[in-house]
Amino acid sequence: MADKTVNSSNFNLQIDNLNIEGLRTQAIYNVDPQGIVDGAQVNLIKEITKAQYDALPDNSRTTQRVAATGGLKSEYYAILATKNEDERTYTPNKEVLDDIPLAKSATSPSERDKALFNKEIAKFNNKGEGQFLNVNRNAQKTINKEENFKDNDQRNRTGLAGNAAQPPTEAEEPEKFDPIPGKNVRDSYESLTYPEQLSDKQDSIQFSMFKYGAKSFKGENVGGATIVTGFGERKIKKSLGTVTLPIQNQISDTNRVNWGAGDINPIQAFAANQLTNANITDIAGSFAQAQADARAALKVGGDDIATFVRTYFIQQATNTSNLLSRTTGAILNPNVELLFNRPELRPFTFRFYLAARSGTETTQVKKIIRFFKQGMSVKETATDIFLKAPNIFKIKYRYGGGNNLDHPGLNRIKECALLSCTVDYTPDNSYMTFEDGTMTAYAIQLQFQELEPITETDYMGSPDGRPAIPINEIGY
C-alpha cells in the first residue's frame, strides 16, 4: 500500500453570509498494487500568511510547493477541519479557529463566524447535508484526476462522493455481510464529545461504533484442492458514530496467553513415534501394532520394566487409576512440560465521570449514555427466529486530539464487544437533578473485550496493508 497526498485547486465556501476564501482540500489516501484507492483522509485547508503559519502547531498546518516566476515558492495553509479515513464526519480544528479569522476582511477570529462554521459541520455530520458535501466532492474530484478515474470506477473505494464506487452493500451482497437483516436497527449516531470544550491540545479517547461484520472462510490450495484453514478479515463498514472523552486517570492493559501442564508417558511416546510413519489409511491397525511394539520393546529392558508394562496395561484394561503407584510405589515418567494451549482475548474497563455544566452539555451527556446502551443492545430480526449481534467498537487513544493520531505512549486496541455498561446515577452519593430532571452527574463503567487475539503480525505489519508498529512505540 502506498500513501499519496493531493491538494485541490482553490475554492470558496458560502455559509449564510460568511464567505470563506482561499480553501483547498488535501486528500491523503492509499493505493494498492491493483490500483484500488481507499482509506481517504480529507483535510479542509485555508491559505494563510507565513507569520500565521509559524504561530500554529505542526499538527494544524501544512505547506505546498508551487510553480512561480523564477522557480518554486511555498504556500502556507491552516487545517480547518479533518475527516479521518475510518469516519464519515468532520472534526473542526478548534486551535486554528481560535487563531485564524475565517472571513477575508477580518483581522481577528469572530465568535459568530466560528459558530456558523461549526454549525455547518454539525449539519453534515448529523444529516449529510450542507457545504461539506462540496468539500467531499472536491476531494473526490481531485483524486479522480490524479488516478485517472472515470465516474463509478470500481477501483475507487473512498466513499467520498456519489461518483465514487461503493463497496458492495447489504442488499447487493447479503450473503457475505448481512445474510439476516435486522429490524428497528439504528443506522447512524452523532459524533459526541464531553466536555463540549474538549481542547485539541488535550489527549483523548475515542469510541467508534460499527455494525458487527461477518467473516468468510479462508483456505489454502493443496494439491489442486482448497483446504479451509480458518477465517479471513472481518468485514466492517463505515462508522455509525463516535464518542470522544478525556483519557481516564488509570490506564492499563494485560497481554496474556494460556499455557498449561502437559504430559506423555514412555508408552504413549513410543506409540506416537511409531505412528508418525504409519499408513494414514489404516491408522487403527497401525495404532494396535504400535502398542504391541511398545510392549515388546519395553519388556527387554528388564524384569522391573516388564512389571511396569504389565501393570500399566492391566490398569488400562480394568479402567482403574493409580494402580502402578498402589502396587509398586512408582509411576511412569509423565515427562511433564508447560505447553502452549491458546491465545487469550484481552478485557478493558473504563470509568468516566460525566457532570454537565450547561443545558447543551446535559443533552450531550445523556446522548453519550444512550450511544453505549443502544449500541450494545441485541438486534431483533424481521421473523423473530434469530437475534443479531450488538454493534462493535473501535477504541483509540488519540494524541493531539484533532489529527486523530494513535498515542505513541499507550497501547492500541483491536475491535471490541461491549460486554457491560453500568451507569451510576448518583455518583456523589446524593440525589440531585436540574430543572428538566437530568441528574447533575453520572458515572459510567464500560467493560469491553477484544474480538480477536493479539499476534506478532499486529506488531510487524502484514502483506494485506496493515502497517508495522514503529519500534519506538508500544503499540498493542
Secondary structure, DSSP 8 states (H G I E B T S, - for coil): -EEEEEE---EEEEETTEEEEEEEEEEEEEE-TT--EEEEEEEEEEEE-HHHHHHS-GGGEEEEEEEETTEEEEEEEEEEEEE-TT-SS-EE-HHHHHHS-SSTT-SS--HHHHHHHHHHHHHHHHHS-STHHHHHHHHHHHHHHHHT--TT-TTB---SSTTS-----TTTSHHHH-SS-EES------EEESSTT--TTS-EEEEEEE------EEEEEETTEEEEEEE------S--EEEEEE--S-------EEEEEE---HHHHHHHHHHTTS-GGGHHHHHHHHHHHHHHHHHTT-HHHHHHHHHHHHHHHTT-SSHHHHHHS-------EEEEEEE---EEEEEEEE---SHHHHHHHHHHHHHHHHHTS-EEETTSS-EE---EEEEEEEESGGG-EE-TTSB----EEEEEEEEES-TTSS--B-TTS-BS-EEEEEEEEESS---THHHH--TTS-----TTS-B-
